[in-house]
Amino acid sequence: MSEQAADVTGVDGKRDDDYEHHGGFPKYEAVTPGPDWARFVEGMRTLQDLAVSVDAPDDVVAQAADQVEKLAAVLTPYVVPEGRSPAGRTIELPGRGSLLMPPWHIEKFGPDGVRSAGEFRRYHLGGNGAAHGGTLPLLFDDLMGMIVHAYGRPISRTAYLHVNYRAITPLNTPLTVEGSVDRVEGRKTFITAQLKKGDTLLADCEALMLELLPGQP
Ligand SMILES: CCCCCCCCCCCC(=O)SCCNC(=O)CCNC(=O)[C@H](O)C(C)(C)COP(=O)(O)OP(=O)(O)OC[C@H]1O[C@@H](n2cnc3c(N)ncnc32)[C@H](O)[C@@H]1OP(=O)(O)O
């Protein structure tokens, strides 16, 4: 697994020297894991989809439960502290290789904004074929974190996230989410973003990201 420092170049092209010691936030570095990590994550995503969509006979569920317990036993010895797993740090994988994140891939990442594209899957079902309303703030919040980072701002946390649901967000349909910094006022970074299906606006979001003070968690 190779590690590379995250790009913390600011909008003016200068490195933000405060970046490394802002707040009490752990330092994350992008990684390129071994060849089977992508297959493992995608397999786990398929399992997540199946876990919320099957109605199997008891003996099949028992078989599946046995295998899940065996898999957990294989992996448990390798648990590491936050920031050391490839999950969430594998930039080239959908959802950065984290099962928490919807499996979307980053299409644009820079000081002028971040765009990512992907689909919500069966795992993300809310009701009547639409994505669960809580999955949209998850998508937006993660995007806000990337936008503030790509803009070269010091580590910041979401103070608020205001989501307007404008139309039903379908599953298994290509979508895009894109946002950028509107303005910076001291510790405050104001960001807006939109979720779209083609040209159709599904949801928009405004967030305030607050730069952490030294030692803030
Ligand atoms: C390689 C991969 C990259 C990876 C890059 C990784 C990036 C990580 C991104 C993580 C994003 C997240 O999801 S974070 C998780 C969700 N967020 C959280 O859990 C945050 C919980 N809240 C907090 O910790 C705190 O409230 C803070 C740190 C946000 C703010 O506390 P504070 O520092 O004491 O600030 P405080 O004095 O209250 O406020 C400062 C100023 O902001 C204003 N303010 C504060 N909160 C609000 C609010 N909700 N709405 C309006 N205004 C507000 C105040 O009025 C004040 O304005 P004035 O009087 O100065 O004008």
PDBQT file of the ligand as one rigid body, heavy atoms in Angstrom, charges set to zero:
ROOT
HETATM    1  C1  LIG A 301      -8.287  12.998   1.453  1.00  0.00    +0.000 C 
HETATM    2  C2  LIG A 301      -9.737  13.257   1.863  1.00  0.00    +0.000 C 
HETATM    3  C3  LIG A 301      -9.997  14.680   2.420  1.00  0.00    +0.000 C 
HETATM    4  C4  LIG A 301     -10.704  14.656   3.693  1.00  0.00    +0.000 C 
HETATM    5  C5  LIG A 301     -10.950  16.031   4.279  1.00  0.00    +0.000 C 
HETATM    6  C6  LIG A 301     -11.607  15.906   5.613  1.00  0.00    +0.000 C 
HETATM    7  C7  LIG A 301     -12.523  17.064   5.896  1.00  0.00    +0.000 C 
HETATM    8  C8  LIG A 301     -13.379  16.768   7.087  1.00  0.00    +0.000 C 
HETATM    9  C9  LIG A 301     -14.776  17.302   6.914  1.00  0.00    +0.000 C 
HETATM   10  C10 LIG A 301     -15.696  16.810   8.005  1.00  0.00    +0.000 C 
HETATM   11  C11 LIG A 301     -17.065  17.346   7.808  1.00  0.00    +0.000 C 
HETATM   12  C12 LIG A 301     -18.034  16.840   8.808  1.00  0.00    +0.000 C 
HETATM   13  O1  LIG A 301     -18.882  16.078   8.482  1.00  0.00    +0.000 OA
HETATM   14  S1  LIG A 301     -17.942  17.288  10.398  1.00  0.00    +0.000 SA
HETATM   15  C13 LIG A 301     -19.222  16.395  11.228  1.00  0.00    +0.000 C 
HETATM   16  C14 LIG A 301     -20.488  17.194  11.436  1.00  0.00    +0.000 C 
HETATM   17  N1  LIG A 301     -20.176  18.404  12.203  1.00  0.00    +0.000 N 
HETATM   18  C15 LIG A 301     -19.936  18.390  13.504  1.00  0.00    +0.000 C 
HETATM   19  O2  LIG A 301     -19.983  17.379  14.203  1.00  0.00    +0.000 OA
HETATM   20  C16 LIG A 301     -19.619  19.728  14.141  1.00  0.00    +0.000 C 
HETATM   21  C17 LIG A 301     -20.136  19.840  15.561  1.00  0.00    +0.000 C 
HETATM   22  N2  LIG A 301     -20.012  21.233  16.011  1.00  0.00    +0.000 N 
HETATM   23  C18 LIG A 301     -18.827  21.688  16.485  1.00  0.00    +0.000 C 
HETATM   24  O3  LIG A 301     -17.860  20.932  16.665  1.00  0.00    +0.000 OA
HETATM   25  C19 LIG A 301     -18.778  23.159  16.777  1.00  0.00    +0.000 C 
HETATM   26  O4  LIG A 301     -20.082  23.678  16.860  1.00  0.00    +0.000 OA
HETATM   27  C20 LIG A 301     -17.983  23.943  15.671  1.00  0.00    +0.000 C 
HETATM   28  C21 LIG A 301     -16.518  23.473  15.658  1.00  0.00    +0.000 C 
HETATM   29  C22 LIG A 301     -18.588  23.712  14.263  1.00  0.00    +0.000 C 
HETATM   30  C23 LIG A 301     -18.072  25.414  15.985  1.00  0.00    +0.000 C 
HETATM   31  O5  LIG A 301     -17.800  25.615  17.351  1.00  0.00    +0.000 OA
HETATM   32  P1  LIG A 301     -16.946  26.880  17.814  1.00  0.00    +0.000 P 
HETATM   33  O6  LIG A 301     -15.560  26.794  17.285  1.00  0.00    +0.000 OA
HETATM   34  O7  LIG A 301     -17.101  26.991  19.301  1.00  0.00    +0.000 OA
HETATM   35  O8  LIG A 301     -17.619  28.065  17.045  1.00  0.00    +0.000 OA
HETATM   36  P2  LIG A 301     -18.636  29.171  17.569  1.00  0.00    +0.000 P 
HETATM   37  O9  LIG A 301     -17.864  30.139  18.395  1.00  0.00    +0.000 OA
HETATM   38  O10 LIG A 301     -19.854  28.534  18.139  1.00  0.00    +0.000 OA
HETATM   39  O11 LIG A 301     -19.066  29.824  16.190  1.00  0.00    +0.000 OA
HETATM   40  C24 LIG A 301     -18.128  30.521  15.383  1.00  0.00    +0.000 C 
HETATM   41  C25 LIG A 301     -18.953  31.387  14.454  1.00  0.00    +0.000 C 
HETATM   42  O12 LIG A 301     -19.760  30.527  13.605  1.00  0.00    +0.000 OA
HETATM   43  C26 LIG A 301     -21.157  30.793  13.849  1.00  0.00    +0.000 C 
HETATM   44  N3  LIG A 301     -21.881  29.533  13.863  1.00  0.00    +0.000 N 
HETATM   45  C27 LIG A 301     -21.560  28.395  14.516  1.00  0.00    +0.000 A 
HETATM   46  N4  LIG A 301     -22.461  27.418  14.280  1.00  0.00    +0.000 NA
HETATM   47  C28 LIG A 301     -23.397  27.946  13.455  1.00  0.00    +0.000 A 
HETATM   48  C29 LIG A 301     -24.602  27.457  12.860  1.00  0.00    +0.000 A 
HETATM   49  N5  LIG A 301     -25.004  26.194  13.031  1.00  0.00    +0.000 N 
HETATM   50  N6  LIG A 301     -25.300  28.289  12.069  1.00  0.00    +0.000 NA
HETATM   51  C30 LIG A 301     -24.877  29.564  11.863  1.00  0.00    +0.000 A 
HETATM   52  N7  LIG A 301     -23.757  30.102  12.390  1.00  0.00    +0.000 NA
HETATM   53  C31 LIG A 301     -23.026  29.307  13.191  1.00  0.00    +0.000 A 
HETATM   54  C32 LIG A 301     -21.214  31.478  15.210  1.00  0.00    +0.000 C 
HETATM   55  O13 LIG A 301     -22.373  32.273  15.306  1.00  0.00    +0.000 OA
HETATM   56  C33 LIG A 301     -19.949  32.296  15.167  1.00  0.00    +0.000 C 
HETATM   57  O14 LIG A 301     -20.153  33.390  14.323  1.00  0.00    +0.000 OA
HETATM   58  P3  LIG A 301     -19.532  34.868  14.650  1.00  0.00    +0.000 P 
HETATM   59  O15 LIG A 301     -20.131  35.280  15.942  1.00  0.00    +0.000 OA
HETATM   60  O16 LIG A 301     -18.032  34.615  14.718  1.00  0.00    +0.000 OA
HETATM   61  O17 LIG A 301     -19.944  35.667  13.453  1.00  0.00    +0.000 OA
ENDROOT
TORSDOF 0
